[in-house]
Amino acid sequence: MRPAVQDRILDIIAREALRDPSELTPEMTLEELGLDSLGLVEVIFAIEESFGISVPFNANAPDASGFDLSSIGAVARAVERLVMGQPTAQVA
């Protein structure tokens, strides 16, 4: 993964969680950071705006969307795939 993508994701999530980016790790979950559903929507909107991409409308259902929100690192990997024009994941 390109560090620039991960750093931008960390900055976005930190801003929404009212944390310093240095406090976050790729393994942390959004729930650990106290992000509720509104916070998650704000994160998704900020990611779309920052990267010029469209996150699947059902991103909160990773089995249906292929967009993994299970951790900061998973979000960064999914965003990187979208930025590169690849599907977020193979949906069964």
N, C-alpha and C positions, 0 to 999 in steps of 0.2 A: 504494500500500500504506500502511496506517496505521502510523505509526512505533511505536505501542505494541506491535503484534504483532511487528514486527521486533525491537524491544528485548527482549521476553520470549524470543523464539527465541534471540537472541544470548546472553542470560543463561543459558538452559538449556544450550546447546551449550558455552559457555565453562566452565560448572561441570563438565560431563562430560569436557571436554578438559583440565581443570585449567589454564585460561588466564584472563587478565583479559579481560572483554568488550571493553575498548578496543583490544585487539590484533586483534580479529576484524573482517573486512569481509564484506559480502554475497557477494562473488565467491569467497571461500575455499571449498574443498571439505572435506568431513568427513575425507577421507583425509589431506589436508594437515595436519589437526589431530591426526592419529594415532589417530583413533577406529576401533577394531576393531568386529567384529560385535556383541560384547557392549555396547560403548559406544553403538553405534547403537540397540540395543534399549533401553538406558537413556534415550537421548534421546527415543525415540518414546514410551516410558511417561511420561516427564516432560511431554512436549507434551500427551499425552492428558489427564493429570491437571490440568495448568495451564489448559488451554483448555476442558475438558469435552467433548472430541470423541473420535471413534474414527478412528484412522489405519488405512487399508486393511491387512489382514493381510499382504498381499504387497507392502508399500511398498518393499522392497528390489529389486523388479522393476518399475521405472516403466512399462515397456511394457504390463504387465498391470494395474497398479493405477492409473496416472495420477498417482501421488504422486511428485514429482520430488525426489530426494535428491542431486542433482548439485552443489549449492552451498548455502550458508547462505541466500542470497536466494531460491533455488528452494524450499527448505523453508518459509520464511516465507510465500511466495506461496501454496503449497499449503495451509498451515495457515489462512491468511486465507480462502481459498475454502471450506474445511470449516467454519470458524466462521460464515461467512455462509450456510451451508446449500447451497452450490453443489457440483457434482461437481468433483473435483480436476482432471480434464482429460477430453477426449474420447478414449476408447481405441478405436483402430482395430480 
